Amino acid sequence: MTETQVTVKTDSRAARKITIRRIAACAILTAMAVLLMYLEIPLPFMPVFLKFDFAELPVLIGTFALGPVWGIVIELLKNLIHLPVTQTMGIGELSNFVTGVIYVATAGLIYRKFRTRKGAAASMGIATLALALIAVPVNAFITLPLYGSVMGFPMEAIIGMSAEVNPLVKDKISLLFAVFVPFNLFKGIVVGLITFLVYKPISKLINKTYDETHAKQ
């Protein structure tokens, strides 16, 4: 066996080991995210169809540890696994996937360039703002119309449900900015704050995992 063949074989084994490590980490974090999706918490001034959960926490940690692409994979898997028990004909899962990708992909892309605690804080802050802003057109042109066309919930009914718990809601525009924007800001801030608080004890593991799964890339 030539030196070149040995090198190729060694590189192949290393690549296989990296892939296995990524898949194992992805599976564990996906399982955690799915479990956390069931622990929904109603929030004050929010309609019943908007409940908070901590499922983005393992997704965000996975994004930091494995990279943005794997964070998106975890986000996709957790929503696909949740589909059999959906109460929204998949619309809630679609919305959760789109908004989750906005959040974790933004944070992951920034953190990939600035792999420090300050970089993590900045990435999550920017990701929270991106989530709150981009989710407005997503809800306006995708989620809310789908609730109307697929589930038969007219906009007037959704506005009425929201107005019962939030007096600021008067129409579609106020629904978007008095309900969805604060909800996504709250979600991004809480998930980011918890991640920031646990960043120091798990940062070595995150960076070690990232370095080991991006070796020879």
C-alpha positions as CSV (number, residue, x, y, z in Angstrom):
1,M,0.0,0.0,0.0
2,T,1.4,3.3,-1.0
3,E,1.7,6.4,1.2
4,T,-1.1,8.1,-0.8
5,Q,-3.4,5.1,-0.2
6,V,-2.7,5.1,3.5
7,T,-3.4,8.8,3.7
8,V,-6.7,8.4,1.8
9,K,-7.7,5.5,4.0
10,T,-6.9,7.5,7.2
11,D,-8.8,10.5,5.9
12,S,-11.8,8.3,5.1
13,R,-11.8,6.9,8.6
14,A,-11.6,10.4,10.1
15,A,-14.4,11.6,7.9
16,R,-16.5,8.6,8.9
17,K,-15.8,9.2,12.6
18,I,-16.8,12.9,12.2
19,T,-20.0,12.0,10.5
20,I,-20.9,9.4,13.2
21,R,-20.2,12.0,15.9
22,R,-22.4,14.6,14.2
23,I,-25.3,12.1,13.7
24,A,-25.1,11.0,17.4
25,A,-25.1,14.5,18.7
26,C,-27.9,15.5,16.3
27,A,-30.0,12.5,17.5
28,I,-29.5,13.3,21.2
29,L,-30.3,17.0,20.8
30,T,-33.3,16.3,18.5
31,A,-34.8,14.0,21.2
32,M,-34.3,16.7,23.8
33,A,-36.0,19.2,21.6
34,V,-39.0,17.0,20.9
35,L,-39.5,16.3,24.6
36,L,-39.4,20.1,25.3
37,M,-42.0,20.8,22.6
38,Y,-44.5,19.0,24.9
39,L,-43.8,21.3,27.8
40,E,-45.8,24.3,26.5
41,I,-46.4,27.3,28.7
42,P,-49.3,29.8,28.1
43,L,-48.2,33.4,28.3
44,P,-50.1,36.5,29.5
45,F,-51.8,38.6,26.8
46,M,-51.1,35.8,24.3
47,P,-53.9,33.9,22.5
48,V,-54.3,30.1,23.2
49,F,-52.7,29.1,19.9
50,L,-49.4,30.7,20.9
51,K,-47.6,28.9,23.7
52,F,-44.0,29.1,24.7
53,D,-41.7,26.1,25.0
54,F,-37.9,25.6,25.5
55,A,-37.4,23.4,22.4
56,E,-35.1,25.9,20.7
57,L,-32.6,25.6,23.5
58,P,-31.1,22.2,22.4
59,V,-31.4,23.3,18.8
60,L,-29.4,26.5,19.5
61,I,-26.8,24.5,21.5
62,G,-26.6,22.1,18.6
63,T,-26.1,24.9,16.2
64,F,-23.2,26.3,18.2
65,A,-21.6,22.9,18.6
66,L,-22.1,21.5,15.1
67,G,-22.7,24.5,12.9
68,P,-25.8,26.2,11.3
69,V,-26.6,23.4,8.8
70,W,-26.9,20.8,11.6
71,G,-29.0,23.3,13.6
72,I,-31.4,23.5,10.7
73,V,-31.4,19.6,10.5
74,I,-32.3,19.4,14.2
75,E,-35.0,22.0,13.8
76,L,-36.5,20.0,10.8
77,L,-36.4,16.7,12.6
78,K,-38.1,17.9,15.8
79,N,-41.0,19.3,13.8
80,L,-41.3,16.2,11.6
81,I,-41.4,14.0,14.7
82,H,-44.0,16.2,16.2
83,L,-46.3,16.0,13.1
84,P,-48.2,12.8,14.1
85,V,-49.6,14.6,17.2
86,T,-50.2,18.0,15.5
87,Q,-53.4,19.9,16.4
88,T,-52.9,22.4,13.5
89,M,-52.7,20.1,10.5
90,G,-49.0,20.8,10.3
91,I,-49.3,24.6,10.1
92,G,-47.9,25.1,13.6
93,E,-45.0,22.8,12.8
94,L,-44.3,24.7,9.6
95,S,-44.4,28.0,11.3
96,N,-42.2,26.7,14.1
97,F,-39.7,25.3,11.6
98,V,-39.5,28.6,9.6
99,T,-39.1,30.8,12.7
100,G,-36.7,28.4,14.3
101,V,-34.5,28.4,11.3
102,I,-34.4,32.2,11.2
103,Y,-33.3,32.2,14.9
104,V,-30.7,29.4,15.0
105,A,-29.3,30.0,11.5
106,T,-28.7,33.7,12.2
107,A,-27.1,32.9,15.6
108,G,-25.1,30.1,14.2
109,L,-23.7,32.0,11.2
110,I,-22.5,34.9,13.5
111,Y,-21.2,32.6,16.2
112,R,-19.2,30.6,13.6
113,K,-17.1,33.8,13.0
114,F,-16.9,34.9,16.7
115,R,-16.5,31.8,18.9
116,T,-16.4,33.6,22.3
117,R,-18.9,34.3,25.0
118,K,-19.4,37.9,23.7
119,G,-19.8,36.5,20.2
120,A,-22.4,34.1,21.5
121,A,-24.3,36.9,23.2
122,A,-24.1,39.1,20.1
123,S,-25.2,36.3,17.9
124,M,-28.3,35.5,20.0
125,G,-29.2,39.2,20.3
126,I,-29.1,39.7,16.6
127,A,-30.9,36.5,16.0
128,T,-33.7,37.6,18.4
129,L,-34.2,40.8,16.4
130,A,-34.1,38.9,13.1
131,L,-36.7,36.5,14.4
132,A,-39.1,39.2,15.6
133,L,-38.8,41.2,12.4
134,I,-38.8,38.4,9.8
135,A,-41.6,36.5,11.5
136,V,-43.9,39.5,10.8
137,P,-44.1,38.8,7.0
138,V,-44.0,35.1,7.6
139,N,-47.1,35.2,9.8
140,A,-48.8,37.8,7.6
141,F,-48.4,36.0,4.3
142,I,-47.9,32.3,5.2
143,T,-49.1,31.2,8.7
144,L,-52.3,33.2,9.1
145,P,-53.5,32.7,5.5
146,L,-52.9,28.9,6.0
147,Y,-54.9,28.9,9.2
148,G,-57.7,30.4,7.2
149,S,-57.6,28.3,4.1
150,V,-56.6,24.9,5.6
151,M,-58.2,25.0,9.1
152,G,-61.1,27.3,8.3
153,F,-60.2,30.0,10.8
154,P,-61.0,33.3,9.2
155,M,-58.8,36.3,10.1
156,E,-61.7,37.9,12.0
157,A,-61.9,34.8,14.4
158,I,-58.1,34.9,15.0
159,I,-58.2,38.6,15.7
160,G,-61.2,38.1,18.0
161,M,-59.5,35.3,20.0
162,S,-56.4,37.5,20.4
163,A,-58.4,40.6,21.3
164,E,-60.0,38.7,24.2
165,V,-56.7,38.5,26.0
166,N,-54.8,41.5,24.5
167,P,-56.8,44.7,24.2
168,L,-54.2,46.2,21.9
169,V,-55.3,43.8,19.1
170,K,-57.8,45.6,16.8
171,D,-56.9,44.3,13.3
172,K,-54.4,42.2,11.4
173,I,-51.6,44.8,11.8
174,S,-52.0,45.2,15.5
175,L,-52.2,41.4,15.8
176,L,-48.8,41.1,14.2
177,F,-47.1,43.8,16.2
178,A,-48.9,43.4,19.6
179,V,-48.9,39.6,19.6
180,F,-46.4,37.9,17.3
181,V,-43.5,40.5,17.7
182,P,-43.5,40.4,21.5
183,F,-44.0,36.6,21.6
184,N,-40.9,36.1,19.3
185,L,-38.9,38.7,21.2
186,F,-39.7,36.9,24.5
187,K,-38.9,33.5,23.0
188,G,-35.6,34.7,21.6
189,I,-34.6,36.5,24.7
190,V,-35.4,33.6,27.1
191,V,-33.8,30.9,25.0
192,G,-30.7,33.2,24.4
193,L,-30.5,34.1,28.1
194,I,-30.5,30.5,29.3
195,T,-28.0,29.5,26.6
196,F,-25.8,32.4,27.7
197,L,-26.0,31.4,31.4
198,V,-25.0,27.8,30.6
199,Y,-22.4,28.9,28.0
200,K,-19.4,29.0,30.3
201,P,-19.8,25.4,31.7
202,I,-20.6,23.9,28.3
203,S,-18.4,26.2,26.1
204,K,-15.5,23.8,26.2
205,L,-17.7,20.9,25.1
206,I,-19.3,23.0,22.4
207,N,-16.0,24.2,21.0
208,K,-14.4,20.7,21.3
209,T,-17.4,19.2,19.5
210,Y,-17.2,21.9,16.8
211,D,-13.5,21.5,16.3
212,E,-13.6,17.7,16.2
213,T,-16.6,17.7,13.8
214,H,-15.0,20.2,11.5
215,A,-11.5,18.7,11.3
216,K,-10.1,18.3,7.8
217,Q,-13.0,20.2,6.4
